[in-house]
Amino acid sequence: MSNSGLGVDFSHLALVATSAHTFEATVDFYVSLGLSVVRKVTHDRAQRDIGHENNIVSEAWLHLFATRSENSVTLRIIYVEGKSASKSKGNAIRICLAAQDMKAVKAILKDMDCAFTEHADPKYPVARIATHDPLGNDVFFTPHANTFSIPSSPEIKVEARTEPEVPPFNLDTPVKGGRKNIGILTSGGDAQGMNACVRAVVRMSIARNCRPFLVYEGYQGLVDGGDKIREAGWSDVSGFLTLGGTMIGTARCAAFREIEGRRTGVLNLIKHGIDALVVIGGDGSLTGADRLRAEWPEHVRALEREGRIGREEARKYSSLMIVGMVGSIDNDLASTDMTIGACSALERICESVDAILSTATSHQRAFVVEVMGRHCGWLALNAAISTGADYLFIPEAPPKNGWEDAMCATLKASRDAGKRTSLVIVAEGAVDRQLRPIRANEVRDILATRLGYDTRVTILGHVQRGGAPAHFDRFLGTMQGAEAVEAILRATPSTPSLVIGMLENKITTQPLKEAIELTGQVAQAIESLNFDRAMGLRSASFAKQLTSYKEIANFNPDSKMKLPNEQRLRIAIVHAGAPAGGMNTATRSAVRLCINRGHTVLGVHNGFPGLMRGEISELDWLTVDGWTIAGGSRL
């Protein structure tokens, strides 16, 4: 009789343990064989299972993500109370797994100190393997999958064992590749993309046979311990990818600044079996993590002397591996091109300024917009480029003395040419060459007093941190989180603390201490009035962006970069094919650079058909002024 009309699909296979020890041992056994924990929970109240009266205390759902989806399988391992251990071989089940690398299977079983037997296969040159799980179930490995059913394999015999006879599973012995318990915390200011990073670390840890632990509320959770440190399963981070902020929280922690607070944090890490820590935060948070790692041996010795940990714990947790990732919307870490959250913050700024410009144009107002960036002008510079700002103030390149006059002259020239609005971007850390702060309100007063402009100030503040992460921060957080786990698995006790970054579009791993020291040198260079040094410590692209911005933003008919008359060209620009975002921005930049060098720029309208019809007109400075934020193709 066909059951095709029933709509029946395989759901899962359930295994029952009658003690906490065998439950944990069985979970670890199947994780070692490549299954992933997608959910693991201990119930506050005992649950009842289908078909019997036993109370379920804990349960774990494991999934085998096979190379072919139809070969995937889900195991549900439950720990129940009230069920006597089975003594009958007939109650055990037989599980057959197809493995491409039988040598690797044997190596894993040996690492687990798990007895097994090998049996020749008359059809294939590779022997099959037979063993048992901690519950006494037969587990077979064959080099090729059986398409229809689990074979009876009568020639494979495994001695049945009841639960009390199962050798204890030694969690101190790492499986092949080095089993790690990895703590994850977010600290300092939140940044879009942190959740993507947490998600990647959790799932990559599970995939690489490690146990991830989430530390809630940053370093405060590390000090508090208890339920602030919880093991995470695959599904615990579902939905994290698209969420802004940090779902595991961040908080200031005065206690962690004191040695006793850090010692308590060390104790909590040891009690949870954590031997590696991933920290996502700014340079202050990462400095704190590196300091914890440097003090670790001293803390462990003190805890042993005080009797708060035993000798075996002190030996086992003699070192802590630290890997950092920079969650900072300022993009202020030296030795990396981009930090987690910077791209999303820039999008928030652009969205806000686009909205401001519409009302500014309506009323012919000037707006001064302050953005974040205490020691780094990356946000301000890129916002100025992306929104077509008329003037810019950043901490690394203070304006020359008399900047007030220069700013007024620049903005007045644009208004005289017909522009209806003025936009000035100010980084919160902007200073002049005597390190006097340049505030948005000061700029407003200058424009209102000297030029008579109706000028408003907008301080974007924490809106820059808010909202869903942009595509790039989701990608960056995911890739860096995966690399953080790999870096932990590669590390030895002598490996220095590491920071994951990105250079030339490649994920990098560098010593954390050196990166933090290099970042600190930027602020030191600014404070010592060595602004050339501060610019040199930024990426090479930063200086190029600033140079290009200044030329694109400011019309200079007397520019020293103008070419002799005989070298000046008439350059035509044509848009062909389907329009794409950024076409108008690129055209605006090209037109203004050409004009400042003395060239004449012509716009060909309506593509190549327009060229054939002679639809060509000259493009001047003001014609392309608003093209930065215009979609499609203005030509």
NORLIN-V91047 format. One record per backbone hydrogen bond with DSSP energy under -0.5 kcal/mol. CO is the residue of the C=O (numbers start at 1). NH is the residue of the N-H. If there is no record, write none. Layout:
((CO/NH) (CO/NH))
This chain:
((3/6) (3/7) (3/8) (4/7) (13/76) (15/78) (17/80) (19/23) (20/24) (21/25) (22/26) (23/27) (24/28) (25/29) (26/30) (27/31) (28/32) (29/33) (30/35) (31/34) (36/38) (36/63) (37/234) (38/235) (39/61) (41/43) (41/59) (47/56) (49/52) (54/49) (55/57) (55/81) (56/47) (57/43) (58/79) (59/41) (60/62) (60/77) (61/38) (61/39) (62/75) (63/36) (63/65) (64/66) (64/73) (68/71) (69/72) (73/64) (74/13) (75/62) (75/77) (76/15) (76/78) (77/60) (78/17) (78/80) (79/57) (79/58) (81/55) (82/84) (88/91) (89/92) (93/138) (95/140) (97/99) (97/142) (100/102) (101/105) (102/106) (103/107) (104/108) (105/109) (106/110) (107/111) (108/112) (109/114) (110/113) (113/115) (117/130) (119/128) (120/122) (121/124) (124/121) (128/119) (129/141) (130/117) (131/139) (133/136) (137/133) (138/95) (139/131) (140/97) (141/129) (142/99) (145/147) (149/151) (153/156) (155/157) (162/165) (162/166) (163/166) (168/170) (169/171) (170/173) (172/174) (175/178) (180/182) (180/211) (181/183) (181/275) (181/276) (182/213) (183/278) (184/215) (185/280) (191/194) (193/197) (194/198) (195/199) (196/200) (197/201) (198/202) (199/203) (200/204) (201/205) (202/206) (203/207) (204/208) (205/210) (206/209) (210/212) (211/182) (212/232) (213/184) (214/216) (214/230) (215/218) (217/220) (217/221) (218/221) (218/222) (219/223) (220/224) (221/225) (225/228) (226/229) (228/216) (228/230) (230/214) (233/236) (234/237) (235/238) (237/240) (239/242) (240/243) (243/193) (245/195) (246/249) (248/217) (249/186) (249/218) (254/257) (255/258) (255/261) (258/262) (259/263) (260/264) (261/265) (262/266) (263/267) (264/268) (265/269) (266/270) (267/271) (268/272) (269/274) (270/273) (275/321) (276/183) (277/279) (277/323) (278/185) (279/281) (279/325) (280/187) (281/327) (282/286) (283/287) (284/288) (285/289) (286/290) (287/291) (288/292) (289/293) (290/294) (291/295) (292/296) (295/299) (296/300) (297/301) (298/302) (299/303) (300/304) (301/305) (302/306) (303/308) (303/309) (304/307) (310/314) (311/315) (312/316) (313/317) (315/318) (321/277) (322/498) (323/279) (324/500) (325/281) (325/327) (326/328) (326/340) (328/331) (332/334) (333/336) (339/342) (340/328) (341/345) (342/346) (343/347) (344/348) (345/349) (346/350) (347/351) (348/352) (349/353) (350/354) (351/355) (352/356) (353/357) (354/358) (355/359) (356/360) (357/361) (358/362) (359/363) (360/364) (360/365) (365/422) (366/456) (367/369) (367/424) (368/370) (368/458) (369/426) (370/460) (371/428) (373/429) (377/381) (378/382) (379/383) (380/384) (381/385) (382/386) (383/387) (384/388) (384/389) (391/425) (393/427) (394/397) (399/433) (400/403) (402/405) (402/406) (403/407) (404/408) (405/409) (406/410) (407/411) (408/412) (409/413) (410/414) (411/415) (412/416) (413/417) (414/419) (415/418) (422/367) (423/390) (423/391) (424/369) (425/393) (426/371) (427/430) (430/438) (432/435) (436/432) (437/439) (439/443) (440/444) (441/445) (442/446) (443/447) (444/448) (445/449) (446/450) (446/451) (447/451) (447/452) (447/453) (453/455) (454/366) (456/368) (458/370) (458/460) (460/463) (461/464) (462/465) (462/466) (470/474) (471/475) (472/476) (473/477) (474/478) (475/479) (476/480) (477/481) (478/482) (479/483) (480/484) (481/485) (482/486) (483/487) (484/488) (485/489) (486/490) (487/491) (492/495) (497/512) (498/324) (499/510) (500/326) (501/508) (502/337) (502/338) (503/506) (506/503) (508/501) (510/499) (511/515) (512/516) (513/517) (514/518) (515/519) (516/520) (517/521) (518/522) (519/522) (519/523) (520/524) (521/525) (522/526) (523/527) (524/528) (525/530) (526/529) (529/531) (530/534) (531/535) (532/536) (533/537) (534/538) (535/538) (539/542) (539/543) (540/544) (541/545) (542/546) (543/547) (544/548) (545/549) (546/550) (547/551) (548/552) (549/553) (550/554) (553/555) (554/556) (556/559) (559/562) (564/567) (564/568) (565/568) (569/571) (569/600) (571/602) (573/604) (574/576) (580/583) (582/586) (583/587) (584/588) (585/589) (586/590) (587/591) (588/592) (589/593) (590/594) (591/595) (592/596) (593/597) (594/597) (594/599) (595/598) (597/563) (600/571) (601/619) (602/573) (602/604) (603/605) (603/617) (604/575) (604/607) (606/610) (607/611) (608/612) (609/613) (610/614) (610/615) (611/614) (614/616) (615/605) (617/603) (618/620) (620/624) (622/625) (624/627) (625/628) (626/629) (627/630) (632/584) (635/606))
